[in-house]
Amino acid sequence: MNNTVNKQDTLNKLLIGVNTLANVVKTTSGSKGHTILIEKADIQNLDNRKPYITKDGVTVAKSIWCKDPIENMGCQLLQQAAELTVNQAGDGTSLTCIMAQKLIQLIVESNTDHRQLFAEIEDATEYILKKLKKNVRKVKSLKDCIRVATISTNNEELGKLVGTVMWDARHNGVVLFEISENGETYVYQETGSKYERPYDLKEFLGNTGTKVTYENPIVLVFNEDVNGINQIEEAVNVSKEENRGLVIIAPDYSKSILDIIRFNVTKNGYKILPLYMPGYGEEKKEYFKDIQVLVASDNVDRIVATRHDFTILTKDITSILQNRINVLSHQATVEKQKFYKEKIEKRLSTLSQKVFTIYAGATSEIEQNELKDRMEDGLLATRCAIEEGYVLGGGLAFRNIAQNMSVAKGGDEIMCRTLYAPYLQILENAGVLLGDLFLYEGNEGINTSTLQVEDFYKSGIIDPYKAVSCALRNAVSVAKTIISLNGAITWKKD
């Protein structure tokens, strides 16, 4: 049955959920941010639990829940805002949580009519974003890439490795992460093709439900939906006999076929991975031709699939593949319509990509996972910076705007105080006494690694503009959502 809760009680409980999440996540922020120990379960065996250490904000956020259903919804709303920032910009979980928590706190403390306040906050947000945009600098060198990666990984050696790879991969390159089997951290370059395609069949993506790798697989590519077992039966038998994984790429699958594959994977231990053809409508037929050529002659070294994409790594540029590249090059040259020309060029670039695989090595599984999290953060942050530039890091970009911001209205004052929150939290995590902090301005701030006052641009303390701007937008959005709620309805057991 349903259980309804009034507005004030709902808000009080939602705030408990928001604070529960934010108070943990914000401790990971900055160079002296703290690591968190998480008990993680195998998605296919919930009784198999292992310790996992990380300071990756989104991983920490996803691991937190509250026993009370309304408190948990507050926790989930903030989780969704933080995850949206990561999906949009690859970084900014902690920033979203810090700003949303502060914003909600200040709105609750205010006695101003909320509708009027929200309008003022919206105006202030647009003003802040415009100011932020004016301060953006472009990534122009390997040094810039390394600086962004170093801040995100919180490690100079890792920052150099990740930043260098991203600089080399900035033109039509693909970067993957794997766990190293020899304990060493290194980079391996190959050729391959990455296809972006949302994927929600988590049960086929390994123990974590996020990623799986098939070495030397058998690959079936279909130009039609897979509806009957006869379409894949022979390949399944060969896969079993040769103990090789089977990867199927098709436009779609019938429910009965997916159920059969799911049963054989989960119950019988078969290695089968059903993937979906990229593209939409008639475009799928062109991708079919590309992928069919790519995998011909047993040319696939391995396939890596995640919830967002799959990458086919090839052994060689075969003659049939080179012919396909030549055909697409000619088509791109003669095509007059911009829309179709761009589509062809995208497929062409996909067929001839450089793939860099970073292997994370450490002395234990816990260290490996924590290292991998750091490097993935660095990769995503650097990619965003290459795309849209960077701003001052360490909370200084927002602090500087706050120092020069007019506070004529209540919404202005709330946003101004919210802008200081990331800067102050980073310093708090480093144990800096919050005394004369507001004496500094411009590019100067306290470097929490050295505890010295430095020019942040010269010291390489920078953040991707995209991550910072998305964090602000999503923090404001979730704050307005929570404050505007008029009650809650939850499931109550009889």
HELIX and SHEET records of a PDB file:
HELIX    1   1 LYS A    7  VAL A   25  1                                  19    
HELIX    2   2 LYS A   26  THR A   28  5                                   3    
HELIX    3   3 GLY A   57  LYS A   62  1                                   6    
HELIX    4   4 PRO A   69  ALA A   89  1                                  21    
HELIX    5   5 THR A   93  GLU A  109  1                                  17    
HELIX    6   6 HIS A  114  LYS A  134  1                                  21    
HELIX    7   7 LEU A  142  THR A  153  1                                  12    
HELIX    8   8 GLU A  156  ASP A  168  1                                  13    
HELIX    9   9 LYS A  202  PHE A  204  5                                   3    
HELIX   10  10 ILE A  229  GLN A  231  5                                   3    
HELIX   11  11 GLU A  233  GLU A  242  1                                  10    
HELIX   12  12 LYS A  255  THR A  266  1                                  12    
HELIX   13  13 GLU A  283  VAL A  295  1                                  13    
HELIX   14  14 ALA A  296  ASP A  298  5                                   3    
HELIX   15  15 SER A  319  VAL A  334  1                                  16    
HELIX   16  16 LYS A  338  LEU A  351  1                                  14    
HELIX   17  17 GLU A  365  GLU A  388  1                                  24    
HELIX   18  18 LEU A  396  GLN A  403  1                                   8    
HELIX   19  19 GLY A  410  ASN A  429  1                                  20    
HELIX   20  20 LEU A  437  LEU A  439  5                                   3    
HELIX   21  21 PHE A  456  SER A  459  1                                   4    
HELIX   22  22 TYR A  465  SER A  484  1                                  20    
SHEET    1   A 2 ASN A   2  VAL A   5  0                                        
SHEET    2   A 2 ALA A 488  TRP A 491 -1                                        
SHEET    1   B 2 ILE A  36  ASP A  42  0                                        
SHEET    2   B 2 ASN A  45  THR A  54 -1                                        
SHEET    1   C 6 GLY A 173  ILE A 179  0                                        
SHEET    2   C 6 GLN A 353  ALA A 360  1                                        
SHEET    3   C 6 TYR A 186  GLU A 196 -1                                        
SHEET    4   C 6 ASP A 309  THR A 314 -1                                        
SHEET    5   C 6 VAL A 300  THR A 306 -1                                        
SHEET    6   C 6 LYS A 211  GLU A 215 -1                                        
SHEET    1   D 3 ILE A 218  VAL A 221  0                                        
SHEET    2   D 3 LEU A 246  ALA A 250  1                                        
SHEET    3   D 3 ILE A 272  TYR A 276  1                                        
SHEET    1   E 2 TYR A 390  LEU A 392  0                                        
SHEET    2   E 2 ILE A 462  PRO A 464 -1                                        
SHEET    1   F 2 GLU A 444  ASN A 447  0                                        
SHEET    2   F 2 GLN A 452  ASP A 455 -1                                        
END                                                                             
